[in-house]
């Protein structure tokens, strides 16, 4: 299954941790693939996407 990850923008404590947890669980447990959209709702409209795998969501 392919899953898109889109946030509404603005600051949100814990947002990165939630995205990281969803991607890790989805990839490891279910074999899903994830795509992130940059710039809120502009991302899907302007095709601003980023593949989200486990290496992409690792903390720096």
C-alpha distance matrix in Angstrom:
0.0 3.8 6.5 10.1 13.0 16.3 19.6 22.7 25.0 28.1 28.8 27.0 27.9 25.1 22.4 21.8 21.7 19.2 16.8 17.5 17.0 13.6 12.3 14.3 13.2 9.4 10.0 12.8 12.2 8.6 7.6 5.0 6.4 8.6 11.2 14.4 16.8 20.5 23.4 22.0 21.6 23.1 20.0 17.9 21.2 22.5 19.4 20.0 16.8 16.4 13.8 13.5 13.6 16.0 19.0 18.4 18.6 21.5 24.7 27.4
3.8 0.0 3.8 6.8 10.1 13.2 16.7 19.8 22.0 25.2 26.1 24.6 25.9 23.3 20.3 19.6 20.1 17.7 14.8 15.9 16.1 12.8 11.1 13.8 13.6 9.9 10.3 13.8 13.9 10.8 9.4 5.8 4.9 5.8 7.6 10.9 13.2 16.8 19.8 18.6 18.2 19.5 16.3 14.4 17.8 18.9 15.7 16.2 13.1 12.9 10.6 10.8 11.7 14.7 17.3 16.1 16.5 19.8 22.8 25.2
6.5 3.8 0.0 3.8 6.6 9.8 13.1 16.3 18.6 21.7 22.5 21.0 22.4 19.9 16.8 16.5 17.1 14.5 11.7 13.5 13.7 10.2 9.2 12.5 12.3 9.0 10.4 14.0 14.0 11.5 10.9 7.1 6.2 4.8 6.3 8.6 10.8 14.5 17.3 15.6 15.5 17.3 14.4 12.8 16.4 17.7 15.0 15.0 12.0 11.9 10.3 9.7 11.4 14.0 16.7 15.0 14.7 18.2 20.8 23.5
10.1 6.8 3.8 0.0 3.8 6.4 10.1 13.0 15.2 18.5 19.8 18.7 20.5 18.6 15.1 14.9 16.4 13.9 10.9 13.3 14.3 11.1 10.3 14.0 14.5 11.7 13.0 16.6 17.1 15.0 14.2 10.4 8.6 5.7 4.8 5.8 7.3 11.0 13.5 11.9 11.9 13.6 10.7 9.4 13.1 14.5 12.0 11.8 9.2 9.8 9.4 9.2 12.0 14.7 16.8 14.4 14.1 17.9 20.0 22.4
13.0 10.1 6.6 3.8 0.0 3.8 6.8 10.3 12.1 15.2 16.1 14.9 16.7 14.9 11.3 11.4 13.1 10.8 7.8 10.7 12.1 9.4 9.1 12.9 13.8 11.9 13.4 16.8 17.5 16.1 15.7 12.2 10.6 7.0 6.1 4.8 6.3 9.3 11.6 9.8 10.9 13.0 10.3 10.3 13.9 15.1 13.2 11.9 9.6 9.7 10.0 8.7 11.8 13.8 15.8 13.0 12.0 15.8 17.4 19.9
16.3 13.2 9.8 6.4 3.8 0.0 3.8 6.7 8.8 12.2 13.8 13.2 15.7 14.7 11.0 11.8 14.2 12.0 9.6 13.0 14.6 12.3 12.5 16.2 17.1 15.5 17.2 20.4 21.1 19.8 19.5 16.0 14.2 10.6 8.8 6.3 5.5 7.7 8.9 6.4 7.5 10.1 8.3 8.8 11.9 13.4 12.4 11.1 10.0 11.0 12.4 11.6 15.0 16.9 18.5 15.3 14.2 17.8 18.8 21.0
19.6 16.7 13.1 10.1 6.8 3.8 0.0 3.8 5.6 8.6 10.2 9.7 12.6 12.3 8.7 10.4 13.0 11.1 9.6 13.2 14.8 13.2 14.1 17.5 18.4 17.5 19.4 22.3 23.0 22.1 22.2 18.8 17.4 13.7 12.1 9.1 8.1 8.8 8.7 5.9 8.1 11.0 10.2 11.5 14.0 15.4 15.1 13.3 12.7 13.4 15.1 13.9 17.1 18.5 19.8 16.6 14.9 18.2 18.4 20.6
22.7 19.8 16.3 13.0 10.3 6.7 3.8 0.0 3.8 6.9 9.5 9.8 13.4 14.1 10.9 13.2 15.9 14.0 13.1 16.7 18.2 16.7 17.8 21.2 22.0 21.1 23.1 26.0 26.5 25.6 25.7 22.3 20.9 17.2 15.4 12.3 10.4 10.3 8.8 5.5 7.2 10.3 10.9 12.3 13.9 15.6 16.2 14.7 15.0 16.3 18.4 17.5 20.8 22.2 23.4 20.0 18.4 21.5 21.4 23.3
25.0 22.0 18.6 15.2 12.1 8.8 5.6 3.8 0.0 3.7 6.8 8.3 11.9 13.2 10.3 12.2 15.4 14.4 13.5 16.7 18.8 17.9 18.8 21.9 23.2 22.7 24.4 27.1 28.1 27.5 27.4 24.2 22.4 18.6 16.6 13.0 11.1 9.7 7.6 5.8 8.8 10.8 11.5 13.9 15.3 16.2 17.0 14.7 15.3 16.3 18.8 17.8 21.1 22.2 22.8 19.4 17.8 20.5 19.9 21.3
28.1 25.2 21.7 18.5 15.2 12.2 8.6 6.9 3.7 0.0 3.8 6.5 10.0 12.2 10.3 12.5 15.5 15.1 15.0 17.9 19.8 19.6 20.7 23.5 24.8 24.8 26.5 29.0 30.0 29.7 29.9 26.9 25.3 21.5 19.7 16.1 14.5 12.8 10.6 9.4 12.4 14.1 15.0 17.6 18.8 19.5 20.4 17.9 18.6 19.1 21.6 20.3 23.3 23.9 24.3 21.0 19.1 21.3 20.0 21.3
28.8 26.1 22.5 19.8 16.1 13.8 10.2 9.5 6.8 3.8 0.0 3.8 6.7 9.4 8.4 10.6 13.2 13.5 14.0 16.4 18.3 18.7 20.0 22.3 23.7 24.3 26.0 28.0 29.1 29.4 29.7 27.0 25.6 22.0 20.6 17.1 16.2 14.6 13.1 12.2 15.5 17.3 17.6 20.2 21.9 22.4 22.9 20.0 20.2 20.0 22.1 20.3 22.9 22.9 23.3 20.3 17.9 19.6 17.8 19.2
27.0 24.6 21.0 18.7 14.9 13.2 9.7 9.8 8.3 6.5 3.8 0.0 3.8 6.2 5.6 8.7 10.5 10.4 11.7 14.2 15.4 16.0 17.9 19.9 21.0 21.8 23.8 25.6 26.3 26.8 27.5 25.0 24.0 20.6 19.9 16.7 16.5 15.7 14.9 13.4 16.5 18.8 18.6 20.8 22.9 23.8 23.8 21.1 20.6 20.2 21.7 19.4 21.6 21.3 22.2 19.6 16.7 18.3 16.8 18.8
27.9 25.9 22.4 20.5 16.7 15.7 12.6 13.4 11.9 10.0 6.7 3.8 0.0 3.8 5.7 8.0 8.8 9.6 11.7 13.3 14.3 15.7 17.7 19.0 20.1 21.6 23.5 24.7 25.6 26.6 27.4 25.3 24.7 21.6 21.3 18.4 18.9 18.1 17.8 16.7 19.9 22.1 21.5 23.7 26.1 26.8 26.4 23.6 22.7 21.6 22.7 19.9 21.6 20.6 21.5 19.4 16.1 17.0 15.1 17.3
25.1 23.3 19.9 18.6 14.9 14.7 12.3 14.1 13.2 12.2 9.4 6.2 3.8 0.0 3.8 5.5 5.2 6.2 8.7 9.9 10.6 12.3 14.4 15.4 16.5 18.2 20.0 21.1 22.0 23.1 24.0 22.2 21.8 18.9 19.2 16.6 17.9 17.7 18.2 17.0 20.1 22.4 21.2 23.1 25.9 26.5 25.7 22.9 21.4 20.0 20.5 17.4 18.7 17.4 18.6 16.8 13.3 14.2 12.7 15.5
22.4 20.3 16.8 15.1 11.3 11.0 8.7 10.9 10.3 10.3 8.4 5.6 5.7 3.8 0.0 3.8 5.4 5.1 6.3 8.6 9.9 10.7 12.4 14.2 15.5 16.4 18.3 20.0 20.9 21.5 22.1 19.8 19.1 15.9 15.8 13.1 14.1 14.1 14.7 13.5 16.5 18.8 17.5 19.3 22.2 22.8 22.0 19.3 17.9 16.7 17.4 14.6 16.4 15.9 17.2 14.9 11.6 13.5 12.7 15.4
21.8 19.6 16.5 14.9 11.4 11.8 10.4 13.2 12.2 12.5 10.6 8.7 8.0 5.5 3.8 0.0 3.8 5.4 5.2 6.0 8.6 10.0 10.6 12.1 14.2 15.3 16.4 18.0 19.6 20.4 20.6 18.6 17.5 14.5 14.5 11.9 13.6 13.5 14.9 14.4 17.7 19.4 17.5 19.5 22.6 22.7 21.4 18.4 16.6 14.7 15.2 12.2 13.7 12.8 13.7 11.5 8.1 9.8 9.0 11.8
21.7 20.1 17.1 16.4 13.1 14.2 13.0 15.9 15.4 15.5 13.2 10.5 8.8 5.2 5.4 3.8 0.0 3.8 5.5 5.0 6.1 8.6 10.0 10.5 12.1 14.0 15.3 16.2 17.6 19.0 19.6 18.1 17.8 15.3 16.2 14.3 16.5 16.9 18.5 17.7 20.7 22.7 20.7 22.3 25.5 25.9 24.3 21.6 19.4 17.3 17.0 13.5 14.1 12.4 13.9 12.6 8.9 9.7 9.1 12.6
19.2 17.7 14.5 13.9 10.8 12.0 11.1 14.0 14.4 15.1 13.5 10.4 9.6 6.2 5.1 5.4 3.8 0.0 3.8 5.4 5.1 6.1 8.6 9.9 10.6 12.0 14.1 15.4 16.0 16.9 17.9 16.1 16.1 13.6 14.7 13.1 15.3 16.3 17.9 16.4 18.9 21.3 19.4 20.5 23.8 24.7 23.1 20.8 18.5 16.9 16.5 13.1 14.0 13.0 15.3 13.8 10.3 12.0 12.3 15.8
16.8 14.8 11.7 10.9 7.8 9.6 9.6 13.1 13.5 15.0 14.0 11.7 11.7 8.7 6.3 5.2 5.5 3.8 0.0 3.8 5.5 5.2 6.1 8.5 10.0 10.5 12.1 14.1 15.3 15.6 15.9 13.7 13.1 10.2 11.1 9.5 12.0 13.3 15.4 14.3 16.7 18.8 16.4 17.5 20.9 21.5 19.7 17.4 14.9 13.1 12.7 9.4 10.8 10.5 12.7 10.7 7.6 10.4 11.4 14.6
17.5 15.9 13.5 13.3 10.7 13.0 13.2 16.7 16.7 17.9 16.4 14.2 13.3 9.9 8.6 6.0 5.0 5.4 3.8 0.0 3.8 5.6 5.3 6.1 8.6 9.9 10.6 12.0 13.8 14.9 15.0 13.6 13.0 10.9 12.4 11.3 14.4 15.5 18.0 17.4 20.0 21.7 19.0 20.2 23.7 23.9 21.7 19.2 16.4 13.9 12.8 9.1 9.2 7.8 9.9 8.9 5.4 7.2 8.7 12.3
17.0 16.1 13.7 14.3 12.1 14.6 14.8 18.2 18.8 19.8 18.3 15.4 14.3 10.6 9.9 8.6 6.1 5.1 5.5 3.8 0.0 3.8 5.5 5.2 6.0 8.3 9.9 10.5 11.5 13.0 14.0 13.0 13.6 12.1 14.3 13.8 16.9 18.5 20.8 19.7 22.0 24.1 21.5 22.2 25.9 26.5 24.2 22.1 19.2 16.9 15.4 11.6 11.2 9.5 12.4 12.1 8.9 10.1 11.6 15.3
13.6 12.8 10.2 11.1 9.4 12.3 13.2 16.7 17.9 19.6 18.7 16.0 15.7 12.3 10.7 10.0 8.6 6.1 5.2 5.6 3.8 0.0 3.8 5.6 5.3 5.9 8.4 10.0 10.4 10.9 11.9 10.2 10.9 9.4 11.8 11.9 14.9 17.1 19.6 18.0 19.8 22.1 19.4 19.6 23.3 24.2 21.9 20.3 17.2 15.4 13.8 10.4 10.6 10.1 13.4 12.6 10.0 12.2 14.2 17.8
12.3 11.1 9.2 10.3 9.1 12.5 14.1 17.8 18.8 20.7 20.0 17.9 17.7 14.4 12.4 10.6 10.0 8.6 6.1 5.3 5.5 3.8 0.0 3.8 5.6 5.1 5.9 8.4 9.9 10.1 9.9 8.3 8.2 6.8 9.5 10.1 13.7 16.0 18.9 18.0 19.8 21.5 18.4 18.6 22.4 22.9 20.1 18.4 15.1 12.8 10.6 7.1 6.8 6.7 10.1 9.5 7.7 10.2 13.0 16.2
14.3 13.8 12.5 14.0 12.9 16.2 17.5 21.2 21.9 23.5 22.3 19.9 19.0 15.4 14.2 12.1 10.5 9.9 8.5 6.1 5.2 5.6 3.8 0.0 3.8 5.5 5.3 5.9 8.1 9.7 9.7 9.6 10.2 9.9 12.9 13.6 17.3 19.3 22.3 21.6 23.5 25.1 22.0 22.4 26.1 26.4 23.6 21.8 18.3 15.6 13.1 9.5 7.7 5.9 9.5 10.3 8.3 9.4 12.4 15.7
13.2 13.6 12.3 14.5 13.8 17.1 18.4 22.0 23.2 24.8 23.7 21.0 20.1 16.5 15.5 14.2 12.1 10.6 10.0 8.6 6.0 5.3 5.6 3.8 0.0 3.8 5.6 5.3 5.5 7.3 8.8 8.9 10.9 11.1 14.5 15.5 19.0 21.4 24.2 23.0 24.6 26.6 23.6 23.5 27.3 28.1 25.3 23.9 20.4 18.2 15.6 12.3 10.8 9.5 13.3 13.9 11.9 13.1 15.8 19.3
9.4 9.9 9.0 11.7 11.9 15.5 17.5 21.1 22.7 24.8 24.3 21.8 21.6 18.2 16.4 15.3 14.0 12.0 10.5 9.9 8.3 5.9 5.1 5.5 3.8 0.0 3.8 5.8 5.6 5.2 6.2 5.3 7.6 8.3 11.9 13.7 17.1 20.0 22.9 21.6 22.7 24.6 21.5 20.9 24.7 25.6 22.7 21.7 18.2 16.3 13.6 10.8 9.7 9.8 13.6 13.8 12.5 14.5 17.5 20.8
10.0 10.3 10.4 13.0 13.4 17.2 19.4 23.1 24.4 26.5 26.0 23.8 23.5 20.0 18.3 16.4 15.3 14.1 12.1 10.6 9.9 8.4 5.9 5.3 5.6 3.8 0.0 3.8 5.9 5.7 4.5 5.0 6.4 8.1 11.8 13.9 17.6 20.3 23.6 22.9 24.1 25.5 22.1 21.7 25.5 25.8 22.6 21.5 17.8 15.5 12.2 9.7 7.5 7.6 11.2 12.1 11.6 13.3 16.8 19.7
12.8 13.8 14.0 16.6 16.8 20.4 22.3 26.0 27.1 29.0 28.0 25.6 24.7 21.1 20.0 18.0 16.2 15.4 14.1 12.0 10.5 10.0 8.4 5.9 5.3 5.8 3.8 0.0 3.8 6.0 5.9 8.1 10.1 11.9 15.5 17.4 21.2 23.7 26.9 26.2 27.6 29.1 25.8 25.4 29.2 29.6 26.4 25.2 21.5 18.9 15.6 12.9 10.1 8.9 12.4 14.2 13.4 14.1 17.4 20.4
12.2 13.9 14.0 17.1 17.5 21.1 23.0 26.5 28.1 30.0 29.1 26.3 25.6 22.0 20.9 19.6 17.6 16.0 15.3 13.8 11.5 10.4 9.9 8.1 5.5 5.6 5.9 3.8 0.0 3.8 6.1 8.3 11.4 13.3 17.0 19.1 22.6 25.4 28.5 27.2 28.3 30.2 27.1 26.4 30.1 30.9 27.8 26.9 23.3 21.2 18.0 15.3 13.2 12.4 16.0 17.4 16.2 17.2 20.3 23.5
8.6 10.8 11.5 15.0 16.1 19.8 22.1 25.6 27.5 29.7 29.4 26.8 26.6 23.1 21.5 20.4 19.0 16.9 15.6 14.9 13.0 10.9 10.1 9.7 7.3 5.2 5.7 6.0 3.8 0.0 3.8 5.5 9.2 11.5 15.3 17.8 21.1 24.3 27.3 25.9 26.6 28.4 25.3 24.1 27.8 28.8 25.6 25.2 21.6 19.9 16.7 14.7 13.0 13.3 17.0 17.8 17.0 18.7 22.0 25.1
7.6 9.4 10.9 14.2 15.7 19.5 22.2 25.7 27.4 29.9 29.7 27.5 27.4 24.0 22.1 20.6 19.6 17.9 15.9 15.0 14.0 11.9 9.9 9.7 8.8 6.2 4.5 5.9 6.1 3.8 0.0 3.8 6.7 9.8 13.5 16.4 19.8 22.9 26.3 25.3 26.0 27.4 23.9 22.8 26.5 27.1 23.7 23.3 19.6 17.7 14.2 12.7 10.7 11.6 14.9 15.8 15.9 17.7 21.2 23.9
5.0 5.8 7.1 10.4 12.2 16.0 18.8 22.3 24.2 26.9 27.0 25.0 25.3 22.2 19.8 18.6 18.1 16.1 13.7 13.6 13.0 10.2 8.3 9.6 8.9 5.3 5.0 8.1 8.3 5.5 3.8 0.0 3.8 6.6 10.1 13.1 16.4 19.6 22.9 21.8 22.3 23.7 20.4 19.2 22.8 23.6 20.3 20.0 16.4 14.9 11.8 10.4 9.6 11.3 14.6 14.6 14.6 17.1 20.4 23.2
6.4 4.9 6.2 8.6 10.6 14.2 17.4 20.9 22.4 25.3 25.6 24.0 24.7 21.8 19.1 17.5 17.8 16.1 13.1 13.0 13.6 10.9 8.2 10.2 10.9 7.6 6.4 10.1 11.4 9.2 6.7 3.8 0.0 3.8 7.0 10.3 13.5 16.7 20.2 19.5 20.0 21.0 17.5 16.5 20.1 20.4 17.0 16.6 12.9 11.4 8.1 7.5 7.3 10.1 12.7 12.2 12.9 15.7 19.1 21.4
8.6 5.8 4.8 5.7 7.0 10.6 13.7 17.2 18.6 21.5 22.0 20.6 21.6 18.9 15.9 14.5 15.3 13.6 10.2 10.9 12.1 9.4 6.8 9.9 11.1 8.3 8.1 11.9 13.3 11.5 9.8 6.6 3.8 0.0 3.8 6.6 10.0 13.1 16.5 15.8 16.6 17.7 14.2 13.6 17.4 17.7 14.6 13.7 10.1 8.7 6.2 5.1 6.7 9.7 12.1 10.5 10.8 14.2 17.1 19.5
11.2 7.6 6.3 4.8 6.1 8.8 12.1 15.4 16.6 19.7 20.6 19.9 21.3 19.2 15.8 14.5 16.2 14.7 11.1 12.4 14.3 11.8 9.5 12.9 14.5 11.9 11.8 15.5 17.0 15.3 13.5 10.1 7.0 3.8 0.0 3.8 6.6 9.8 13.3 13.0 13.7 14.3 10.7 10.3 14.0 14.1 10.9 10.0 6.4 5.7 4.6 5.3 8.4 11.7 13.1 10.6 11.4 15.1 17.6 19.4
14.4 10.9 8.6 5.8 4.8 6.3 9.1 12.3 13.0 16.1 17.1 16.7 18.4 16.6 13.1 11.9 14.3 13.1 9.5 11.3 13.8 11.9 10.1 13.6 15.5 13.7 13.9 17.4 19.1 17.8 16.4 13.1 10.3 6.6 3.8 0.0 3.8 6.5 9.9 9.8 11.2 11.9 8.5 9.3 12.9 12.9 10.4 8.4 5.5 5.0 6.1 6.0 9.7 12.4 13.4 10.1 10.4 14.2 15.9 17.7
16.8 13.2 10.8 7.3 6.3 5.5 8.1 10.4 11.1 14.5 16.2 16.5 18.9 17.9 14.1 13.6 16.5 15.3 12.0 14.4 16.9 14.9 13.7 17.3 19.0 17.1 17.6 21.2 22.6 21.1 19.8 16.4 13.5 10.0 6.6 3.8 0.0 3.8 6.8 6.7 7.8 8.1 4.8 6.3 9.5 9.6 7.9 5.8 4.6 6.4 8.9 9.7 13.4 16.1 16.7 13.2 13.5 17.2 18.4 19.8
20.5 16.8 14.5 11.0 9.3 7.7 8.8 10.3 9.7 12.8 14.6 15.7 18.1 17.7 14.1 13.5 16.9 16.3 13.3 15.5 18.5 17.1 16.0 19.3 21.4 20.0 20.3 23.7 25.4 24.3 22.9 19.6 16.7 13.1 9.8 6.5 3.8 0.0 3.8 5.7 8.0 7.3 4.8 8.1 10.3 9.4 8.8 5.5 6.1 7.4 10.8 11.5 15.2 17.5 17.4 13.7 14.0 17.3 17.9 18.7
23.4 19.8 17.3 13.5 11.6 8.9 8.7 8.8 7.6 10.6 13.1 14.9 17.8 18.2 14.7 14.9 18.5 17.9 15.4 18.0 20.8 19.6 18.9 22.3 24.2 22.9 23.6 26.9 28.5 27.3 26.3 22.9 20.2 16.5 13.3 9.9 6.8 3.8 0.0 3.8 6.4 5.5 5.4 9.0 10.0 9.5 10.3 7.7 9.4 11.2 14.6 15.2 18.9 20.9 20.8 17.0 17.0 20.1 20.2 20.8
22.0 18.6 15.6 11.9 9.8 6.4 5.9 5.5 5.8 9.4 12.2 13.4 16.7 17.0 13.5 14.4 17.7 16.4 14.3 17.4 19.7 18.0 18.0 21.6 23.0 21.6 22.9 26.2 27.2 25.9 25.3 21.8 19.5 15.8 13.0 9.8 6.7 5.7 3.8 0.0 3.8 5.5 5.8 8.2 9.7 10.6 11.3 9.5 10.6 12.6 15.4 15.5 19.2 21.2 21.8 18.1 17.5 20.9 21.1 22.3
21.6 18.2 15.5 11.9 10.9 7.5 8.1 7.2 8.8 12.4 15.5 16.5 19.9 20.1 16.5 17.7 20.7 18.9 16.7 20.0 22.0 19.8 19.8 23.5 24.6 22.7 24.1 27.6 28.3 26.6 26.0 22.3 20.0 16.6 13.7 11.2 7.8 8.0 6.4 3.8 0.0 3.8 5.3 6.1 6.8 8.9 10.2 9.7 11.2 14.0 16.6 17.3 21.0 23.4 24.2 20.6 20.3 23.8 24.4 25.7
23.1 19.5 17.3 13.6 13.0 10.1 11.0 10.3 10.8 14.1 17.3 18.8 22.1 22.4 18.8 19.4 22.7 21.3 18.8 21.7 24.1 22.1 21.5 25.1 26.6 24.6 25.5 29.1 30.2 28.4 27.4 23.7 21.0 17.7 14.3 11.9 8.1 7.3 5.5 5.5 3.8 0.0 3.8 5.7 5.1 5.8 8.0 7.5 10.1 13.2 16.4 17.7 21.5 24.1 24.4 20.7 21.0 24.5 25.0 25.9
20.0 16.3 14.4 10.7 10.3 8.3 10.2 10.9 11.5 15.0 17.6 18.6 21.5 21.2 17.5 17.5 20.7 19.4 16.4 19.0 21.5 19.4 18.4 22.0 23.6 21.5 22.1 25.8 27.1 25.3 23.9 20.4 17.5 14.2 10.7 8.5 4.8 4.8 5.4 5.8 5.3 3.8 0.0 3.8 5.5 5.4 5.5 4.4 6.4 9.6 12.6 14.1 17.9 20.7 21.0 17.4 18.0 21.5 22.5 23.4
17.9 14.4 12.8 9.4 10.3 8.8 11.5 12.3 13.9 17.6 20.2 20.8 23.7 23.1 19.3 19.5 22.3 20.5 17.5 20.2 22.2 19.6 18.6 22.4 23.5 20.9 21.7 25.4 26.4 24.1 22.8 19.2 16.5 13.6 10.3 9.3 6.3 8.1 9.0 8.2 6.1 5.7 3.8 0.0 3.8 5.6 5.0 6.3 7.3 10.8 13.1 14.8 18.4 21.5 22.3 19.0 19.6 23.3 24.7 26.0
21.2 17.8 16.4 13.1 13.9 11.9 14.0 13.9 15.3 18.8 21.9 22.9 26.1 25.9 22.2 22.6 25.5 23.8 20.9 23.7 25.9 23.3 22.4 26.1 27.3 24.7 25.5 29.2 30.1 27.8 26.5 22.8 20.1 17.4 14.0 12.9 9.5 10.3 10.0 9.7 6.8 5.1 5.5 3.8 0.0 3.8 5.7 7.8 10.1 13.8 16.4 18.4 22.0 25.1 25.7 22.2 23.0 26.6 27.8 28.8
22.5 18.9 17.7 14.5 15.1 13.4 15.4 15.6 16.2 19.5 22.4 23.8 26.8 26.5 22.8 22.7 25.9 24.7 21.5 23.9 26.5 24.2 22.9 26.4 28.1 25.6 25.8 29.6 30.9 28.8 27.1 23.6 20.4 17.7 14.1 12.9 9.6 9.4 9.5 10.6 8.9 5.8 5.4 5.6 3.8 0.0 3.8 5.6 8.7 12.4 15.4 17.8 21.4 24.5 24.6 21.1 22.3 25.8 26.9 27.4
19.4 15.7 15.0 12.0 13.2 12.4 15.1 16.2 17.0 20.4 22.9 23.8 26.4 25.7 22.0 21.4 24.3 23.1 19.7 21.7 24.2 21.9 20.1 23.6 25.3 22.7 22.6 26.4 27.8 25.6 23.7 20.3 17.0 14.6 10.9 10.4 7.9 8.8 10.3 11.3 10.2 8.0 5.5 5.0 5.7 3.8 0.0 3.8 5.7 9.4 12.0 14.8 18.2 21.5 21.6 18.4 19.9 23.4 24.9 25.6
20.0 16.2 15.0 11.8 11.9 11.1 13.3 14.7 14.7 17.9 20.0 21.1 23.6 22.9 19.3 18.4 21.6 20.8 17.4 19.2 22.1 20.3 18.4 21.8 23.9 21.7 21.5 25.2 26.9 25.2 23.3 20.0 16.6 13.7 10.0 8.4 5.8 5.5 7.7 9.5 9.7 7.5 4.4 6.3 7.8 5.6 3.8 0.0 3.8 7.0 10.4 12.8 16.3 19.3 19.1 15.6 17.1 20.4 21.7 22.1
16.8 13.1 12.0 9.2 9.6 10.0 12.7 15.0 15.3 18.6 20.2 20.6 22.7 21.4 17.9 16.6 19.4 18.5 14.9 16.4 19.2 17.2 15.1 18.3 20.4 18.2 17.8 21.5 23.3 21.6 19.6 16.4 12.9 10.1 6.4 5.5 4.6 6.1 9.4 10.6 11.2 10.1 6.4 7.3 10.1 8.7 5.7 3.8 0.0 3.8 6.7 9.3 12.7 15.9 16.0 12.7 14.2 17.7 19.4 20.2
16.4 12.9 11.9 9.8 9.7 11.0 13.4 16.3 16.3 19.1 20.0 20.2 21.6 20.0 16.7 14.7 17.3 16.9 13.1 13.9 16.9 15.4 12.8 15.6 18.2 16.3 15.5 18.9 21.2 19.9 17.7 14.9 11.4 8.7 5.7 5.0 6.4 7.4 11.2 12.6 14.0 13.2 9.6 10.8 13.8 12.4 9.4 7.0 3.8 0.0 3.8 6.2 9.4 12.5 12.2 9.0 10.9 14.2 16.2 17.0
13.8 10.6 10.3 9.4 10.0 12.4 15.1 18.4 18.8 21.6 22.1 21.7 22.7 20.5 17.4 15.2 17.0 16.5 12.7 12.8 15.4 13.8 10.6 13.1 15.6 13.6 12.2 15.6 18.0 16.7 14.2 11.8 8.1 6.2 4.6 6.1 8.9 10.8 14.6 15.4 16.6 16.4 12.6 13.1 16.4 15.4 12.0 10.4 6.7 3.8 0.0 3.8 6.3 9.8 10.1 7.7 9.9 13.1 15.8 17.0
13.5 10.8 9.7 9.2 8.7 11.6 13.9 17.5 17.8 20.3 20.3 19.4 19.9 17.4 14.6 12.2 13.5 13.1 9.4 9.1 11.6 10.4 7.1 9.5 12.3 10.8 9.7 12.9 15.3 14.7 12.7 10.4 7.5 5.1 5.3 6.0 9.7 11.5 15.2 15.5 17.3 17.7 14.1 14.8 18.4 17.8 14.8 12.8 9.3 6.2 3.8 0.0 3.8 6.8 7.9 5.5 6.7 10.1 12.9 14.8
13.6 11.7 11.4 12.0 11.8 15.0 17.1 20.8 21.1 23.3 22.9 21.6 21.6 18.7 16.4 13.7 14.1 14.0 10.8 9.2 11.2 10.6 6.8 7.7 10.8 9.7 7.5 10.1 13.2 13.0 10.7 9.6 7.3 6.7 8.4 9.7 13.4 15.2 18.9 19.2 21.0 21.5 17.9 18.4 22.0 21.4 18.2 16.3 12.7 9.4 6.3 3.8 0.0 3.8 5.5 5.3 6.7 9.0 12.5 14.4
16.0 14.7 14.0 14.7 13.8 16.9 18.5 22.2 22.2 23.9 22.9 21.3 20.6 17.4 15.9 12.8 12.4 13.0 10.5 7.8 9.5 10.1 6.7 5.9 9.5 9.8 7.6 8.9 12.4 13.3 11.6 11.3 10.1 9.7 11.7 12.4 16.1 17.5 20.9 21.2 23.4 24.1 20.7 21.5 25.1 24.5 21.5 19.3 15.9 12.5 9.8 6.8 3.8 0.0 3.8 5.4 5.4 6.4 10.1 12.4
19.0 17.3 16.7 16.8 15.8 18.5 19.8 23.4 22.8 24.3 23.3 22.2 21.5 18.6 17.2 13.7 13.9 15.3 12.7 9.9 12.4 13.4 10.1 9.5 13.3 13.6 11.2 12.4 16.0 17.0 14.9 14.6 12.7 12.1 13.1 13.4 16.7 17.4 20.8 21.8 24.2 24.4 21.0 22.3 25.7 24.6 21.6 19.1 16.0 12.2 10.1 7.9 5.5 3.8 0.0 3.8 5.6 5.4 8.9 10.1
18.4 16.1 15.0 14.4 13.0 15.3 16.6 20.0 19.4 21.0 20.3 19.6 19.4 16.8 14.9 11.5 12.6 13.8 10.7 8.9 12.1 12.6 9.5 10.3 13.9 13.8 12.1 14.2 17.4 17.8 15.8 14.6 12.2 10.5 10.6 10.1 13.2 13.7 17.0 18.1 20.6 20.7 17.4 19.0 22.2 21.1 18.4 15.6 12.7 9.0 7.7 5.5 5.3 5.4 3.8 0.0 3.8 5.7 8.6 9.7
18.6 16.5 14.7 14.1 12.0 14.2 14.9 18.4 17.8 19.1 17.9 16.7 16.1 13.3 11.6 8.1 8.9 10.3 7.6 5.4 8.9 10.0 7.7 8.3 11.9 12.5 11.6 13.4 16.2 17.0 15.9 14.6 12.9 10.8 11.4 10.4 13.5 14.0 17.0 17.5 20.3 21.0 18.0 19.6 23.0 22.3 19.9 17.1 14.2 10.9 9.9 6.7 6.7 5.4 5.6 3.8 0.0 3.8 6.4 8.8
21.5 19.8 18.2 17.9 15.8 17.8 18.2 21.5 20.5 21.3 19.6 18.3 17.0 14.2 13.5 9.8 9.7 12.0 10.4 7.2 10.1 12.2 10.2 9.4 13.1 14.5 13.3 14.1 17.2 18.7 17.7 17.1 15.7 14.2 15.1 14.2 17.2 17.3 20.1 20.9 23.8 24.5 21.5 23.3 26.6 25.8 23.4 20.4 17.7 14.2 13.1 10.1 9.0 6.4 5.4 5.7 3.8 0.0 3.8 6.4
24.7 22.8 20.8 20.0 17.4 18.8 18.4 21.4 19.9 20.0 17.8 16.8 15.1 12.7 12.7 9.0 9.1 12.3 11.4 8.7 11.6 14.2 13.0 12.4 15.8 17.5 16.8 17.4 20.3 22.0 21.2 20.4 19.1 17.1 17.6 15.9 18.4 17.9 20.2 21.1 24.4 25.0 22.5 24.7 27.8 26.9 24.9 21.7 19.4 16.2 15.8 12.9 12.5 10.1 8.9 8.6 6.4 3.8 0.0 3.8
27.4 25.2 23.5 22.4 19.9 21.0 20.6 23.3 21.3 21.3 19.2 18.8 17.3 15.5 15.4 11.8 12.6 15.8 14.6 12.3 15.3 17.8 16.2 15.7 19.3 20.8 19.7 20.4 23.5 25.1 23.9 23.2 21.4 19.5 19.4 17.7 19.8 18.7 20.8 22.3 25.7 25.9 23.4 26.0 28.8 27.4 25.6 22.1 20.2 17.0 17.0 14.8 14.4 12.4 10.1 9.7 8.8 6.4 3.8 0.0
